[in-house]
Amino acid sequence: MNEHMKSVELKKAFRLINHGPTVLLSARHAGIDNVMAVAWCCGLDIDPPKLTVVVDQIAQTRSLIEATGHFLVQVPTVAQLELTREVGTRTLYKEPNKLQKAGVSIFEMPGQDLPFVEGCSAWLVCKLMSEPHIQNTYDLFIAEVTAAWADERVFRDGHWHFETADPRWRSLHHVAGGHFYAIGEPLTIATEAG
C-alpha cells in the first residue's frame, strides 16, 4: 500500500471526483429567466450526445426546466469566477433581480428560446429526457444535446486549446464552498486516433 494513501470521510468522497468543469445552467419559462451554477454535470453518451446534471428541488431553475423540457448548459471561464459564485449562491425565489445583481449578461440565439450567458466558452442546448423516478429520487436530469457552440479562441477543430488561449478562458472547477481550480496544463500522449 502507498504510504501516502489516507482514508477520506465518505461525506467528502465526492470531492475526489468533483473537479470536472463547473457549468452554468439556464432556463426560461413564462417570461422568467434564470441561471445557476452546477458542479455536477457529466457527459453520458456520444451519438446522440447526452449529458446528466443534478438540479436540487429547491432551485427555481428546476421548475423552469420541468415546465419546458429544455435548458442550456454553458461552460464559464476564469474571467467569470465572481459571476459563477454569485449565480450559485443567490436564489431567484428571494431575489427577483438575481441576474442583474450577479452581473449576468444574456443574449438571444436565433431559433432557441433560452437565455444564453455572454462570455462563456461553450453553450449546449439540451432537451430533457423525462425520467420522473430518477429526477424525483436523485435530482438527476438526463438530456440530449440538440445544438452546441464554442468560442473558437479556446475550442476549435473539436478540441480545447487552453494552453494557447489567454488564461482567463480556462474552465472553472468547483470543489467546495468558494474553492475553485482553473484547468491546468495539458499532458499529451501520442495516439494513432489523435
WOHU-V62713 format. One record per residue. N is the residue number from 1. RES is the residue in three letters. NEAR is the number of other ideal C-beta (glycine too) atoms within 10 Angstrom. D_LAST is the distance of its C-alpha to the last C-alpha in Angstrom with 1 decimal. Layout:
n = [N;N]
res = [RES;RES]
near = [NEAR;NEAR]
d_last = [D_LAST;D_LAST]
This chain:
n = [1;2;3;4;5;6;7;8;9;10;11;12;13;14;15;16;17;18;19;20;21;22;23;24;25;26;27;28;29;30;31;32;33;34;35;36;37;38;39;40;41;42;43;44;45;46;47;48;49;50;51;52;53;54;55;56;57;58;59;60;61;62;63;64;65;66;67;68;69;70;71;72;73;74;75;76;77;78;79;80;81;82;83;84;85;86;87;88;89;90;91;92;93;94;95;96;97;98;99;100;101;102;103;104;105;106;107;108;109;110;111;112;113;114;115;116;117;118;119;120;121;122;123;124;125;126;127;128;129;130;131;132;133;134;135;136;137;138;139;140;141;142;143;144;145;146;147;148;149;150;151;152;153;154;155;156;157;158;159;160;161;162;163;164;165;166;167;168;169;170;171;172;173;174;175;176;177;178;179;180;181;182;183;184;185;186;187;188;189;190;191;192;193;194]
res = [MET;ASN;GLU;HIS;MET;LYS;SER;VAL;GLU;LEU;LYS;LYS;ALA;PHE;ARG;LEU;ILE;ASN;HIS;GLY;PRO;THR;VAL;LEU;LEU;SER;ALA;ARG;HIS;ALA;GLY;ILE;ASP;ASN;VAL;MET;ALA;VAL;ALA;TRP;CYS;CYS;GLY;LEU;ASP;ILE;ASP;PRO;PRO;LYS;LEU;THR;VAL;VAL;VAL;ASP;GLN;ILE;ALA;GLN;THR;ARG;SER;LEU;ILE;GLU;ALA;THR;GLY;HIS;PHE;LEU;VAL;GLN;VAL;PRO;THR;VAL;ALA;GLN;LEU;GLU;LEU;THR;ARG;GLU;VAL;GLY;THR;ARG;THR;LEU;TYR;LYS;GLU;PRO;ASN;LYS;LEU;GLN;LYS;ALA;GLY;VAL;SER;ILE;PHE;GLU;MET;PRO;GLY;GLN;ASP;LEU;PRO;PHE;VAL;GLU;GLY;CYS;SER;ALA;TRP;LEU;VAL;CYS;LYS;LEU;MET;SER;GLU;PRO;HIS;ILE;GLN;ASN;THR;TYR;ASP;LEU;PHE;ILE;ALA;GLU;VAL;THR;ALA;ALA;TRP;ALA;ASP;GLU;ARG;VAL;PHE;ARG;ASP;GLY;HIS;TRP;HIS;PHE;GLU;THR;ALA;ASP;PRO;ARG;TRP;ARG;SER;LEU;HIS;HIS;VAL;ALA;GLY;GLY;HIS;PHE;TYR;ALA;ILE;GLY;GLU;PRO;LEU;THR;ILE;ALA;THR;GLU;ALA;GLY]
near = [4;5;5;5;7;6;5;11;6;7;7;10;10;13;14;9;9;15;14;15;19;25;26;27;26;28;28;21;18;7;5;15;17;25;27;23;21;22;21;18;21;12;11;14;12;7;5;9;15;17;18;18;22;16;23;11;10;9;20;17;24;20;17;24;26;18;13;16;14;20;26;24;22;23;24;23;26;18;16;25;16;10;23;25;18;18;28;17;12;18;14;20;12;8;12;10;9;21;22;10;12;19;12;21;11;14;10;10;14;4;7;15;11;21;23;19;23;11;18;24;25;19;22;20;22;26;16;18;14;12;14;8;8;14;19;10;9;11;16;16;24;17;24;15;17;13;14;13;15;16;16;11;12;22;19;12;6;7;10;18;14;19;13;9;18;12;12;13;22;21;22;23;17;23;15;11;7;10;9;18;14;15;19;10;6;11;5;6;4;5;6;4;3;6]
d_last = [34.9;33.4;36.4;34.6;33.8;36.2;37.2;36.2;38.7;37.4;38.3;35.7;33.1;31.1;30.4;28.2;25.5;26.7;24.5;22.1;22.7;26.3;26.6;29.6;31.0;33.2;35.6;38.6;41.7;45.2;44.8;43.4;40.0;38.5;35.5;34.8;32.3;30.5;28.7;28.0;25.4;22.6;20.1;21.4;19.7;17.0;19.0;21.4;20.1;22.7;23.5;26.4;28.6;31.8;34.7;38.1;41.2;42.8;40.4;41.7;38.2;38.2;41.4;39.9;36.8;39.2;41.4;38.8;35.9;33.4;31.8;29.2;26.7;25.8;23.9;26.4;25.9;27.6;30.0;31.1;31.9;35.6;35.2;32.9;35.6;38.4;37.1;36.3;39.9;42.0;43.1;44.1;46.9;48.7;47.5;47.5;46.2;43.3;40.7;43.0;43.7;40.1;39.3;37.1;36.7;36.0;34.9;35.0;32.3;33.9;34.0;33.2;36.2;34.5;34.8;31.7;31.7;31.5;29.1;26.4;22.7;22.0;24.3;24.0;27.0;27.8;30.3;32.0;31.9;35.4;35.7;39.1;39.4;36.1;36.8;40.3;39.8;36.6;36.2;32.7;31.7;29.1;27.9;25.8;23.9;25.5;24.3;22.0;21.9;20.3;21.6;19.4;20.6;18.3;15.9;14.5;11.8;11.0;10.5;13.4;14.5;17.3;17.3;18.3;20.5;24.1;24.5;26.6;23.5;22.1;22.5;25.5;25.6;29.1;30.5;34.2;37.1;36.3;33.6;30.1;27.1;24.7;21.0;20.4;18.3;14.6;13.4;10.1;9.3;7.3;5.4;5.6;3.8;0.0]
